[in-house]
Amino acid sequence: MPYITVPSLLKRYKNSSRCLEEINQAYEQLTAVLDPDKVSQWELDALRAEADRGESLDIYLLKGDKAPTFHEAWLQLMKNPKSPSGNVGSVAWLAEGIGIEDSQQEVKISEKRQRLSSRIEKFHSNGQAFCKGLEIDGTFTPQDDPAFCGTDEEEHEDREFWDDDDEGDWEAPEEEVEGLASELMSIWMPSSIGAAKLTELGLHDLLKEERELWIGQANDCLGQLRMDLGSKAMLY
Protein backbone atom coordinates (compact mmCIF):
# COMPACT_ATOMS: atom_id res chain seq x y z
CA MET A 1 0.00 0.00 0.00
CA PRO A 2 1.49 3.39 -0.95
CA TYR A 3 2.49 5.66 1.88
CA ILE A 4 0.47 8.91 1.96
CA THR A 5 1.21 11.62 4.49
CA VAL A 6 -1.48 13.42 6.47
CA PRO A 7 -0.72 16.82 4.88
CA SER A 8 -1.18 15.25 1.45
CA LEU A 9 -4.55 13.80 2.45
CA LEU A 10 -5.67 17.14 3.85
CA LYS A 11 -4.68 18.90 0.63
CA ARG A 12 -6.66 16.41 -1.44
CA TYR A 13 -9.65 16.76 0.84
CA LYS A 14 -9.62 20.55 0.53
CA ASN A 15 -9.37 20.33 -3.27
CA SER A 16 -12.27 17.87 -3.39
CA SER A 17 -14.40 20.06 -1.13
CA ARG A 18 -13.73 23.13 -3.26
CA CYS A 19 -14.60 21.27 -6.47
CA LEU A 20 -17.77 19.89 -4.88
CA GLU A 21 -18.90 23.40 -3.96
CA GLU A 22 -18.32 24.60 -7.54
CA ILE A 23 -20.24 21.64 -8.97
CA ASN A 24 -23.18 22.16 -6.59
CA GLN A 25 -23.31 25.85 -7.48
CA ALA A 26 -23.38 25.08 -11.21
CA TYR A 27 -26.02 22.39 -10.62
CA GLU A 28 -28.27 24.80 -8.73
CA GLN A 29 -27.93 27.44 -11.46
CA LEU A 30 -28.88 24.90 -14.12
CA THR A 31 -31.81 23.55 -12.09
CA ALA A 32 -33.20 27.06 -11.59
CA VAL A 33 -33.83 27.55 -15.33
CA LEU A 34 -35.37 24.11 -15.98
CA ASP A 35 -39.00 23.02 -15.84
CA PRO A 36 -39.69 21.96 -12.20
CA ASP A 37 -41.96 19.11 -13.34
CA LYS A 38 -39.21 17.68 -15.54
CA VAL A 39 -36.67 17.99 -12.74
CA SER A 40 -38.98 16.07 -10.39
CA GLN A 41 -39.51 13.35 -12.99
CA TRP A 42 -35.77 13.08 -13.61
CA GLU A 43 -35.12 12.71 -9.89
CA LEU A 44 -37.69 9.90 -9.66
CA ASP A 45 -36.15 8.20 -12.71
CA ALA A 46 -32.70 8.44 -11.13
CA LEU A 47 -33.93 6.86 -7.87
CA ARG A 48 -35.68 4.07 -9.80
CA ALA A 49 -32.58 3.43 -11.90
CA GLU A 50 -30.41 3.27 -8.79
CA ALA A 51 -32.76 0.72 -7.23
CA ASP A 52 -33.55 -1.46 -10.26
CA ARG A 53 -30.22 -1.18 -12.10
CA GLY A 54 -30.04 -3.13 -15.39
CA GLU A 55 -31.92 -1.54 -18.29
CA SER A 56 -33.23 1.18 -15.98
CA LEU A 57 -29.80 2.79 -16.23
CA ASP A 58 -30.43 3.45 -19.94
CA ILE A 59 -31.88 6.82 -18.92
CA TYR A 60 -28.29 8.06 -18.76
CA LEU A 61 -27.60 7.18 -22.40
CA LEU A 62 -27.47 9.96 -24.97
CA LYS A 63 -30.76 10.49 -26.76
CA GLY A 64 -31.50 12.00 -30.14
CA ASP A 65 -31.62 11.08 -33.79
CA LYS A 66 -28.33 9.56 -34.86
CA ALA A 67 -26.86 11.10 -38.01
CA PRO A 68 -25.70 8.68 -40.72
CA THR A 69 -22.11 7.54 -40.28
CA PHE A 70 -19.50 7.42 -43.02
CA HIS A 71 -20.16 3.73 -43.74
CA GLU A 72 -23.95 4.22 -43.62
CA ALA A 73 -23.66 7.06 -46.12
CA TRP A 74 -21.43 4.84 -48.27
CA LEU A 75 -23.97 2.00 -48.24
CA GLN A 76 -26.86 4.36 -49.00
CA LEU A 77 -25.02 5.81 -51.99
CA MET A 78 -24.30 2.30 -53.23
CA LYS A 79 -28.04 1.49 -53.07
CA ASN A 80 -29.09 4.62 -54.95
CA PRO A 81 -30.02 4.06 -58.61
CA LYS A 82 -27.24 4.91 -61.05
CA SER A 83 -27.63 8.42 -62.47
CA PRO A 84 -27.16 9.10 -66.22
CA SER A 85 -23.88 10.92 -65.59
CA GLY A 86 -22.67 8.53 -62.88
CA ASN A 87 -20.17 5.69 -63.14
CA VAL A 88 -20.15 2.26 -61.55
CA GLY A 89 -17.62 2.23 -58.71
CA SER A 90 -17.39 6.01 -58.24
CA VAL A 91 -18.61 5.83 -54.61
CA ALA A 92 -15.96 3.26 -53.68
CA TRP A 93 -13.33 5.38 -55.44
CA LEU A 94 -14.35 8.51 -53.49
CA ALA A 95 -14.41 6.56 -50.22
CA GLU A 96 -10.88 5.34 -50.96
CA GLY A 97 -9.72 8.95 -51.41
CA ILE A 98 -11.19 9.98 -48.05
CA GLY A 99 -9.61 6.91 -46.45
CA ILE A 100 -6.22 7.87 -47.88
CA GLU A 101 -6.49 11.34 -46.33
CA ASP A 102 -7.17 9.71 -42.96
CA SER A 103 -4.09 7.51 -43.42
CA GLN A 104 -1.99 10.59 -44.20
CA GLN A 105 -2.66 11.84 -40.68
CA GLU A 106 -1.48 8.57 -39.15
CA VAL A 107 1.56 7.66 -41.26
CA LYS A 108 4.71 7.53 -39.14
CA ILE A 109 7.38 5.31 -40.64
CA SER A 110 8.91 4.93 -44.08
CA GLU A 111 7.32 1.52 -44.77
CA LYS A 112 3.84 2.95 -44.25
CA ARG A 113 4.86 5.98 -46.29
CA GLN A 114 5.77 3.80 -49.28
CA ARG A 115 2.48 1.90 -49.10
CA LEU A 116 0.57 5.17 -48.80
CA SER A 117 2.38 6.61 -51.82
CA SER A 118 1.38 3.54 -53.87
CA ARG A 119 -2.24 3.95 -52.78
CA ILE A 120 -2.24 7.60 -53.87
CA GLU A 121 -0.82 6.77 -57.30
CA LYS A 122 -3.36 3.96 -57.79
CA PHE A 123 -6.19 6.24 -56.62
CA HIS A 124 -5.29 8.93 -59.15
CA SER A 125 -4.95 6.29 -61.88
CA ASN A 126 -8.37 4.81 -61.12
CA GLY A 127 -9.89 8.30 -61.10
CA GLN A 128 -9.38 8.68 -64.84
CA ALA A 129 -12.25 6.25 -65.41
CA PHE A 130 -14.72 8.51 -63.60
CA CYS A 131 -13.60 11.91 -64.87
CA LYS A 132 -14.03 11.57 -68.64
CA GLY A 133 -10.44 12.22 -69.64
CA LEU A 134 -9.91 15.07 -67.17
CA GLU A 135 -6.21 15.15 -66.31
CA ILE A 136 -5.72 13.93 -62.74
CA ASP A 137 -2.51 14.13 -60.78
CA GLY A 138 -1.37 15.01 -57.30
CA THR A 139 -0.61 18.64 -58.15
CA PHE A 140 -3.50 21.08 -58.21
CA THR A 141 -4.58 24.44 -56.87
CA PRO A 142 -7.58 24.18 -54.51
CA GLN A 143 -10.55 26.40 -55.37
CA ASP A 144 -10.62 28.83 -52.46
CA ASP A 145 -13.73 30.76 -51.51
CA PRO A 146 -13.01 34.42 -52.45
CA ALA A 147 -14.82 35.54 -49.30
CA PHE A 148 -11.99 34.13 -47.20
CA CYS A 149 -9.11 35.28 -49.40
CA GLY A 150 -7.26 38.52 -48.81
CA THR A 151 -6.58 41.08 -51.53
CA ASP A 152 -3.20 41.52 -53.20
CA GLU A 153 -2.76 44.73 -51.21
CA GLU A 154 -3.37 42.92 -47.92
CA GLU A 155 -0.93 40.17 -48.87
CA HIS A 156 1.68 42.80 -49.72
CA GLU A 157 1.17 44.46 -46.33
CA ASP A 158 1.49 41.12 -44.56
CA ARG A 159 4.70 40.43 -46.47
CA GLU A 160 6.14 43.80 -45.47
CA PHE A 161 5.28 43.12 -41.83
CA TRP A 162 7.09 39.79 -41.75
CA ASP A 163 10.06 40.76 -43.92
CA ASP A 164 13.31 41.57 -42.14
CA ASP A 165 14.82 44.79 -43.48
CA ASP A 166 18.33 43.52 -42.84
CA GLU A 167 17.88 40.44 -44.98
CA GLY A 168 16.63 42.17 -48.10
CA ASP A 169 14.12 40.74 -50.56
CA TRP A 170 12.87 37.24 -49.97
CA GLU A 171 14.09 34.61 -52.40
CA ALA A 172 12.96 31.05 -52.90
CA PRO A 173 15.51 28.51 -51.69
CA GLU A 174 17.71 27.14 -54.46
CA GLU A 175 17.63 23.66 -53.01
CA GLU A 176 14.64 21.66 -54.26
CA VAL A 177 12.99 18.80 -52.44
CA GLU A 178 13.62 15.57 -54.30
CA GLY A 179 10.31 13.98 -53.40
CA LEU A 180 7.29 15.05 -51.40
CA ALA A 181 6.51 12.86 -48.41
CA SER A 182 3.41 10.75 -49.02
CA GLU A 183 1.62 12.19 -45.97
CA LEU A 184 1.97 15.64 -47.56
CA MET A 185 0.95 14.70 -51.11
CA SER A 186 -2.24 16.24 -52.48
CA ILE A 187 -5.20 13.91 -52.96
CA TRP A 188 -7.14 14.77 -56.10
CA MET A 189 -10.87 14.76 -55.33
CA PRO A 190 -13.75 16.12 -57.45
CA SER A 191 -14.09 19.08 -55.07
CA SER A 192 -10.48 20.02 -55.85
CA ILE A 193 -11.52 21.78 -59.06
CA GLY A 194 -14.75 23.32 -57.80
CA ALA A 195 -18.46 22.78 -58.48
CA ALA A 196 -18.60 25.07 -61.53
CA LYS A 197 -15.94 23.13 -63.44
CA LEU A 198 -17.47 19.77 -62.52
CA THR A 199 -20.92 20.91 -63.68
CA GLU A 200 -19.40 22.11 -66.94
CA LEU A 201 -17.84 18.67 -67.45
CA GLY A 202 -21.04 16.85 -66.48
CA LEU A 203 -19.48 15.41 -63.31
CA HIS A 204 -21.72 17.09 -60.74
CA ASP A 205 -22.96 13.70 -59.46
CA LEU A 206 -19.43 12.90 -58.31
CA LEU A 207 -19.44 16.06 -56.20
CA LYS A 208 -22.76 15.10 -54.59
CA GLU A 209 -21.44 11.65 -53.72
CA GLU A 210 -18.24 13.10 -52.28
CA ARG A 211 -20.23 15.58 -50.17
CA GLU A 212 -22.41 12.81 -48.69
CA LEU A 213 -19.31 10.82 -47.73
CA TRP A 214 -17.67 13.86 -46.12
CA ILE A 215 -20.89 14.50 -44.15
CA GLY A 216 -20.86 10.88 -42.97
CA GLN A 217 -17.26 11.20 -41.82
CA ALA A 218 -18.08 14.43 -39.97
CA ASN A 219 -21.02 12.68 -38.29
CA ASP A 220 -18.63 9.97 -37.09
CA CYS A 221 -16.43 12.62 -35.46
CA LEU A 222 -19.38 14.47 -33.91
CA GLY A 223 -20.87 11.22 -32.61
CA GLN A 224 -17.58 10.29 -30.94
CA LEU A 225 -17.34 13.80 -29.51
CA ARG A 226 -20.83 13.48 -28.00
CA MET A 227 -19.89 10.15 -26.45
CA ASP A 228 -16.68 11.57 -24.99
CA LEU A 229 -18.46 14.64 -23.61
CA GLY A 230 -21.17 12.44 -22.10
CA SER A 231 -18.52 10.27 -20.49
CA LYS A 232 -16.75 13.32 -19.08
CA ALA A 233 -20.05 14.67 -17.75
CA MET A 234 -20.70 11.40 -15.91
CA LEU A 235 -17.20 11.27 -14.46
CA TYR A 236 -16.86 14.90 -13.44
ABEGO torsion letter per residue (X at the ends): XBBBBAAAAAAAAAAAAAAAAAAAAAAAAAAAABBAAAAAAAAAAAAAAAAAEEAAAAAABBBEBBBBBAAAAAAAAAABBBBAABBBGAAAAAAAAAAAAAAAAABABAAAAAAAAAAAAAAAAAAAAAAGGBBBBABBBBBBBAAABBBAAAAAAAAAAABBAAAEBBBBBABBBABBBAAABBBBBAAAAEAAAAAAAGAAAAAAAAAAAAAAAAAAAAAAAAAAAAAAAAAX
